[in-house]
């Protein structure tokens, strides 16, 4: 679970599982990408969510 650390800037501390889930989502989204520009377009449309540890 992610944990938000308050300070001058907000920092999000993520677990290994959080990172791996983001990588998996990235791989699924970018499977059909043909080039760098297309990858950027696909990622710009995507929403990534990380559950927060409260």
C-alpha positions as CSV (number, residue, x, y, z in Angstrom):
1,X,0.0,0.0,0.0
2,X,1.1,3.5,-0.7
3,X,1.7,6.0,2.1
4,X,1.6,9.7,1.6
5,X,4.3,11.6,3.5
6,X,3.4,15.2,4.2
7,X,6.0,17.9,4.2
8,X,7.0,20.8,2.0
9,X,6.2,18.5,-0.9
10,X,3.9,15.4,-0.8
11,X,5.9,12.2,-1.2
12,X,4.3,8.9,-2.0
13,X,6.1,5.9,-0.6
14,X,5.1,2.8,-2.6
15,X,5.6,-0.9,-1.9
16,X,7.2,-3.3,-4.3
17,X,3.7,-4.7,-5.1
18,X,2.5,-1.2,-6.0
19,X,5.4,-0.7,-8.4
20,X,4.9,-4.1,-10.0
21,X,1.2,-3.4,-10.5
22,X,2.1,-0.2,-12.3
23,X,4.6,-2.0,-14.5
24,X,2.0,-4.6,-15.3
25,X,-0.5,-1.9,-16.2
26,X,2.1,-0.2,-18.4
27,X,2.9,-3.4,-20.2
28,X,-0.8,-4.1,-21.0
29,X,-1.4,-0.5,-22.2
30,X,1.7,-0.4,-24.3
31,X,1.4,-3.9,-25.9
32,X,-0.1,-2.5,-29.1
33,X,2.2,0.6,-29.3
34,X,4.1,1.0,-32.6
35,X,6.4,3.8,-31.6
36,X,7.5,6.3,-28.9
37,X,4.8,8.9,-29.8
38,X,2.1,6.3,-29.8
39,X,3.2,5.0,-26.3
40,X,3.1,8.6,-25.0
41,X,-0.4,9.0,-26.3
42,X,-1.6,5.8,-24.8
43,X,-0.1,6.6,-21.4
44,X,-1.5,10.1,-21.5
45,X,-5.0,8.6,-21.8
46,X,-4.4,6.0,-19.0
47,X,-5.2,6.5,-15.3
48,X,-2.9,4.8,-12.8
49,X,-4.3,4.3,-9.3
50,X,-2.4,3.2,-6.2
51,X,-4.3,2.3,-3.0
52,X,-3.4,4.5,-0.1
53,X,-2.5,3.0,3.3
54,X,-4.6,5.0,5.8
